[in-house]
Amino acid sequence: MTTAPFRALLLFAVWSLPCTGPVLAQTTLRVMSYNLLAFPEPVPAGRQDTLARIVDHVRPDLLLVQEIETLAGANLVLNDALNTNGVTRFSRADWVPQISDPGSTVKLQQLLYYDHERFTLAGQQTLTTAVRDINVYTLYVNDVDLPQSQDTTWITVYVAHLKASTGVVNEFARQQMAQVLMDHLNSLPPGRNVIVGGDMNIYAGDEGAYTTFMTAGVGNPLDDPLTLPISWNGNSAMAQHHTQSTRTNTLYGEGAGGGLDDRFDMILLSQTAMNGGDRLSYVAGSCRPVGNSGTCFNDNITDCGTGQTPFAVLRALYYMSDHLPVILDLSFDGVVAGGPALEAPSPVALRHAADGTLLLDADRPGTGVLERWDAQGRLLERRTVRFAEGTSAWPAERTAPGLQVAVLHLEHRSLRHTLIVTP
């Protein structure tokens, strides 16, 4: 089987397709969504330093945050977590105190931070709901060499924090909030690059809020970069996608406990942004919770194997919030100003032999977490693997003839490969 050509930082060999046409200049842009847990109030104090460690590890270009309590907290994120150690390239959108539910004594707001060397913020607005605001931001990419034949690349970003908790009433409130977002999204020009990120508090794929996101789009239908079975909550087969809670017990009485067993935090994309309709496209396999290797179901994030994430970062994730941040990468067909490039990954390719043995070609040794899934979305195996320079081989631990999807999770990305195993 011949693998597709590999373009560093941007494309990974997933399907056996030849590369045709001219090679364009490209840039990888990283999006991160993070619930900061009533920042800056809950103990331990000084969590902006903890956030700085996480941000330094992830290196996002767009940071979508939830649960900012005050303007002072918004500025701490900007000045003490993002613009530190000589970094000056981050700006934030205007701080707007919560407008929705004016009688509420708990005011938790969303906000966008962005690399102003790579993006320009052109406008923002606030959508009101019965629970809390949904914040909308319009940006464009600072393309340093915009061809005359192409228009400015616009991006609309929604940052949301849907109603929490189980029960019919709360599910209905989430669905109503999702509908407010989709009503606004449907007012945008068709074919817009759209990012929807936040703490959605959705327990399963058949919830009304999720189906609203997935079906109510008209000119800009949304896609979930992760194609998962319906059941997420408490499902050990979905362990590597869970984002709450980072702790088995509450920390100083703040946030949630119970360990990692819910997929609350998500980033959704319009089909245009998924598929490259307007110069942006999703980098396959890049959407994941930071630090979650899938080995800490119902445990603390610090119990996850450190093959992907340094323990110091896992510890920071534990103390920062009861949620994990979610990230994904977008490939931009052009060159943007400023900003450090993401570390170039090893030119690796995942392929297979006829008996289902997986083969990895790498230019340096490393470690990762290997998974195999069947066509029904059932996890066949998960194990930590080490690979050497050159070609490494991993025979299947469980034989399951038919279509399979293999995923190798590395520190800054995941490789995905579809194969058919013959009996």
C-alpha positions in Angstrom: 0.0 0.0 0.0 1.4 3.4 -1.0 1.0 6.2 1.6 0.2 9.8 0.7 3.1 12.3 0.6 3.7 14.0 3.9 3.9 17.7 4.3 5.6 18.7 7.5 3.3 20.4 10.1 0.2 20.1 8.0 -0.8 16.8 6.4 -0.4 13.3 7.7 -0.6 10.1 5.7 -4.1 8.8 6.2 -5.4 7.7 2.8 -3.5 6.4 -0.2 -3.9 9.4 -2.5 -1.3 10.9 -4.8 -0.3 14.5 -4.3 -1.2 16.6 -7.4 -1.0 20.3 -8.2 1.4 23.0 -7.0 2.7 23.0 -3.4 1.5 26.2 -1.7 3.0 28.0 1.3 1.2 26.9 4.4 1.1 27.8 8.1 -0.3 25.8 11.0 -2.6 27.7 13.4 -3.5 26.2 16.7 -6.8 26.7 18.5 -7.3 26.0 22.2 -10.5 26.1 24.3 -10.2 26.0 28.1 -12.6 26.3 31.0 -10.5 28.1 33.6 -12.8 27.4 36.6 -14.1 30.7 37.9 -10.8 32.5 37.3 -9.1 34.0 39.2 -10.9 33.2 42.4 -10.7 29.6 43.5 -7.6 28.4 45.4 -4.8 27.8 44.9 -4.0 31.4 44.3 -1.8 32.6 41.5 -3.1 30.2 38.9 -2.0 32.5 36.1 1.5 31.0 36.6 0.0 27.5 36.3 -1.8 28.6 33.1 1.5 30.0 31.7 3.1 26.6 32.0 0.2 25.0 30.1 0.2 27.7 27.4 3.9 27.4 26.9 3.5 23.7 26.3 0.6 24.0 23.9 1.5 27.3 22.1 -1.9 28.3 20.9 -2.6 31.1 18.4 -6.3 31.4 19.4 -7.3 30.8 23.0 -11.0 30.5 23.8 -11.7 30.6 27.5 -14.7 30.2 29.7 -15.4 31.1 33.4 -13.6 34.4 33.6 -15.1 36.3 36.6 -13.7 39.8 36.3 -11.8 42.3 34.1 -8.9 41.8 36.5 -8.9 38.1 35.8 -9.1 38.7 32.1 -6.0 40.9 32.3 -4.1 38.3 34.5 -4.5 35.8 31.7 -3.2 38.2 29.1 -0.3 39.7 31.0 0.8 36.9 33.3 0.0 33.7 31.3 0.3 34.7 27.6 2.6 37.7 27.4 5.4 36.5 29.6 9.1 35.8 29.2 9.5 38.4 26.4 6.3 37.4 24.5 4.3 40.4 23.4 2.2 39.1 20.6 -1.1 38.3 22.4 -4.1 40.6 22.6 -7.6 40.0 24.0 -11.1 41.0 22.9 -12.9 43.7 24.8 -14.2 42.5 28.3 -18.0 42.5 28.4 -19.6 41.6 31.8 -22.3 39.0 31.6 -25.6 40.4 30.2 -27.8 37.3 30.3 -29.7 36.4 33.4 -29.1 39.7 35.2 -30.5 38.4 38.5 -27.9 35.7 38.8 -25.3 36.0 41.6 -22.8 33.9 39.6 -21.3 35.8 36.7 -19.0 33.7 34.5 -18.0 35.1 31.1 -16.2 33.9 28.0 -13.4 35.7 26.2 -11.1 35.4 23.2 -7.3 35.9 23.2 -5.4 35.9 19.9 -2.0 36.3 18.4 -2.3 39.8 16.9 0.7 39.1 14.6 -1.3 36.4 13.0 -4.9 37.7 13.3 -6.8 41.0 13.4 -9.9 41.2 15.5 -12.5 43.0 13.3 -15.5 42.9 15.6 -17.4 41.2 18.4 -20.8 40.9 19.8 -22.7 39.2 22.6 -25.7 36.9 22.2 -28.0 36.6 25.2 -29.7 33.5 26.5 -31.6 32.5 29.6 -28.5 31.2 31.2 -25.3 33.1 30.2 -23.9 34.9 27.2 -22.5 33.5 24.0 -19.6 35.6 22.7 -19.0 36.1 19.0 -15.8 37.3 17.4 -14.9 38.1 13.8 -11.3 37.9 12.8 -9.2 37.8 9.7 -5.9 36.1 9.0 -2.9 38.5 8.6 -1.7 37.0 5.3 1.6 38.6 4.4 1.4 37.7 0.8 -2.3 37.8 -0.1 -2.7 37.0 -3.8 -4.7 39.5 -5.8 -7.0 36.7 -6.9 -8.0 35.8 -3.3 -10.1 37.6 -0.7 -9.3 38.1 3.0 -9.8 34.9 5.0 -12.4 35.6 7.6 -13.1 33.5 10.7 -16.1 33.7 13.0 -15.4 32.3 16.5 -18.2 31.5 19.0 -17.2 30.9 22.6 -19.9 29.2 24.7 -20.6 27.7 28.1 -23.8 25.8 28.0 -26.0 25.0 31.1 -24.5 22.4 33.4 -25.9 19.2 35.1 -28.1 16.3 34.1 -31.9 16.2 33.8 -34.5 17.2 31.3 -34.7 20.8 32.3 -30.9 21.3 32.0 -30.8 19.4 28.7 -33.5 21.7 27.3 -31.7 24.8 28.5 -28.6 23.6 26.7 -30.6 23.0 23.5 -32.1 26.5 23.7 -28.6 28.0 24.0 -27.3 25.9 21.1 -30.3 27.2 19.0 -29.4 30.8 19.8 -25.9 30.2 18.5 -27.1 28.4 15.4 -29.7 31.1 14.6 -26.8 33.7 14.6 -24.5 31.3 12.6 -27.2 31.0 10.0 -27.1 34.8 9.5 -23.5 34.6 8.3 -22.5 34.5 4.7 -22.4 30.9 3.4 -19.0 29.3 3.3 -17.6 31.1 6.3 -14.8 29.6 8.4 -16.5 29.1 11.7 -15.0 27.8 15.1 -17.4 26.9 17.9 -15.6 26.2 21.2 -16.4 25.9 24.8 -17.6 23.9 27.7 -20.8 22.4 26.3 -21.7 20.2 29.3 -23.2 17.6 26.8 -23.2 14.0 28.0 -23.9 12.1 24.8 -24.2 12.5 21.0 -28.0 12.2 21.1 -28.6 15.2 23.4 -30.7 18.0 21.9 -27.9 20.6 22.1 -25.5 18.4 20.2 -28.0 17.4 17.5 -28.9 21.1 17.1 -25.2 21.9 16.5 -24.9 19.1 14.0 -28.1 19.5 12.1 -29.3 23.2 12.3 -26.6 24.8 10.1 -27.8 26.0 6.8 -25.1 28.0 4.9 -22.4 26.9 7.4 -23.2 23.4 8.7 -21.0 22.3 11.6 -18.9 19.2 11.9 -17.4 17.5 14.9 -13.7 16.7 14.1 -14.1 13.6 16.3 -16.5 10.9 14.9 -17.5 9.1 18.1 -20.2 6.7 19.2 -23.2 8.3 20.9 -22.3 7.4 24.5 -19.5 9.5 26.0 -20.3 9.8 29.7 -18.7 7.1 31.8 -17.7 5.1 28.7 -14.2 3.7 29.2 -13.9 3.2 25.4 -14.0 7.0 25.1 -11.4 7.6 27.8 -8.9 9.5 25.6 -11.7 12.1 24.7 -12.8 12.9 28.3 -12.1 16.4 29.6 -13.7 16.5 33.1 -12.8 16.1 35.8 -9.0 16.3 36.2 -9.4 15.3 39.8 -11.0 12.4 41.6 -11.8 14.7 44.5 -12.6 18.4 44.5 -9.6 20.6 45.2 -10.2 22.9 48.2 -13.9 22.4 47.7 -13.8 23.9 44.2 -14.9 22.5 40.9 -16.0 18.9 40.2 -14.4 15.6 41.2 -15.0 12.1 40.0 -12.0 11.8 37.7 -12.0 11.9 33.9 -15.2 10.4 32.6 -17.0 13.2 30.6 -16.5 14.8 27.2 -17.8 18.3 28.0 -15.3 20.5 26.2 -15.4 20.6 22.4 -14.3 22.5 19.4 -16.6 22.3 16.4 -15.8 23.6 12.9 -17.9 24.6 9.9 -17.6 22.3 6.9 -15.7 25.1 5.1 -13.0 25.1 7.9 -13.0 21.3 8.0 -12.4 20.8 4.3 -10.4 23.8 3.1 -13.2 25.7 1.3 -11.7 29.1 2.2 -8.0 28.5 2.7 -8.3 26.9 6.1 -8.6 23.2 6.7 -8.6 20.9 9.7 -5.3 18.9 10.3 -6.5 15.3 10.6 -6.0 13.8 14.0 -5.1 17.1 15.7 -8.2 17.5 17.9 -7.6 16.2 21.4 -7.7 17.0 25.1 -4.3 18.1 26.3 -2.6 15.6 28.5 -5.2 12.8 28.2 -3.5 9.7 26.9 -6.5 7.6 27.5 -4.9 5.8 30.5 -6.6 7.6 33.4 -10.3 6.8 33.1 -12.0 7.9 36.3 -8.6 8.9 37.7 -6.7 12.2 38.1 -5.0 13.6 35.1 -1.7 13.1 36.9 -2.3 9.4 36.7 -2.2 9.5 32.9 1.0 8.1 31.3 3.6 10.7 30.6 4.6 9.2 27.2 2.8 12.2 25.6 2.9 15.0 28.1 5.6 15.9 30.7 4.5 15.3 34.3 5.0 19.0 35.1 2.3 19.8 32.6 0.0 17.1 33.9 0.5 18.6 37.4 -0.3 22.1 36.1 -3.5 20.7 34.4 -4.5 19.2 37.8 -4.2 22.4 39.7 -5.4 24.8 37.0 -8.9 23.6 36.5 -11.3 20.7 36.8 -11.4 20.7 33.0 -8.8 19.9 30.4 -8.2 22.2 27.5 -9.0 20.9 24.0 -6.9 21.8 21.0 -6.9 21.4 17.2 -4.7 22.6 14.4 -5.8 24.4 11.2 -3.8 24.5 8.0 -3.8 27.9 6.3 -2.9 28.1 2.6 -0.6 31.1 2.9 2.0 32.7 5.1 1.1 34.7 8.2 3.2 37.2 10.1 5.1 36.6 13.3 4.6 33.9 15.9 6.8 30.9 16.6 6.2 28.0 14.3 5.1 24.8 15.9 7.8 22.3 16.3 8.1 20.3 13.0 7.0 16.7 13.7 9.1 13.8 12.6 8.3 12.7 9.0 6.4 9.6 10.1 3.9 7.4 8.2 1.6 4.8 9.6 0.8 1.9 7.3 0.0 -1.8 7.6 0.8 -5.3 6.3 -1.8 -7.7 5.0 -2.1 -9.6 8.3 -3.0 -6.3 10.1 0.4 -5.6 11.5 0.9 -1.9 11.8 4.1 -0.4 10.5 5.5 3.0 11.5 8.2 4.8 9.6 10.0 7.4 11.8 13.2 9.4 11.6 13.9 9.3 15.3 12.8 7.2 18.3 9.9 8.1 20.5 6.8 6.9 22.4 3.1 7.1 21.9 -0.3 5.5 22.6 -1.6 3.1 20.0 -5.3 2.3 19.5 -7.3 0.1 17.2 -11.1 0.7 16.6 -13.5 -1.4 14.7 -16.1 -0.1 12.2 -18.7 0.2 15.0 -16.5 2.5 17.1 -15.5 -0.2 19.6 -12.1 0.0 21.0 -10.2 -3.2 20.2 -6.9 -2.4 21.9 -5.0 0.5 23.5 -1.3 0.3 24.6 1.7 2.5 25.1 4.3 1.8 22.4 7.9 2.7 21.8 9.3 3.1 18.3 12.8 3.3 16.9 14.4 5.2 14.0 13.4 3.5 10.9 10.4 1.0 10.8 8.7 -0.4 13.8 6.1 -3.1 13.7 3.2 -3.9 16.0 1.2 -7.1 15.4 -2.5 -6.9 16.3 -3.2 -8.1 19.9 -6.8 -8.9 19.0 -7.7 -10.1 15.6 -11.0 -8.6 14.2 -11.3 -9.1 10.4 -12.8 -6.2 8.5 -12.5 -2.5 8.6 -10.3 -1.0 11.4 -9.0 2.4 12.3 -5.6 2.7 13.9 -4.7 5.9 15.8 -1.2 6.6 17.1 -1.3 9.5 19.6 2.0 11.4 19.8 2.9 14.4 21.9 1.7 17.2 19.5 -0.5 15.3 17.1 -2.1 12.0 16.2 -1.7 9.7 13.2 -4.8 8.0 11.8 -4.8 5.1 9.4 -7.7 3.0 8.0 -7.0 -0.6 7.1 -8.9 -3.8 6.2 -7.8 -6.9 8.1 -8.4 -10.1 6.1 -9.4 -13.4 8.0 
